[in-house]
Amino acid sequence: MKNLMMSLAVLGLGACASAPISPDRLEHSEESIRGAEEIGALNVPAAKLHLQLAKDQTETANKMAAQGDERAILVMARAESDAELALGLAREVAVHSDALKATEDLKAVRARGNP
């Protein structure tokens, strides 16, 4: 019983320790957010939503980490996922737009070639 109490006390103290988010992880999340903004995520409703979620979660994770909350790492991982999803959704729209333009260009070339 005494060993059990001692183990629980040690675990409890570990939970109160600081929960730093690695600078690499924070930088990766911020880079994904910037990338999504640069590629036009703010103009794609679904991407804009995930971009905002990523920003909010990054802010929340930083506050949680400052308070020593270990869950900050999980919130930061979720922020990274939302940022990556926003980036992917924005890229998808850009690629689709490029494909439509290429199709129209091809039709124009074919139309000029066949009088």
Beta strands, then each sheet from edge to edge (+ up, - down):
end
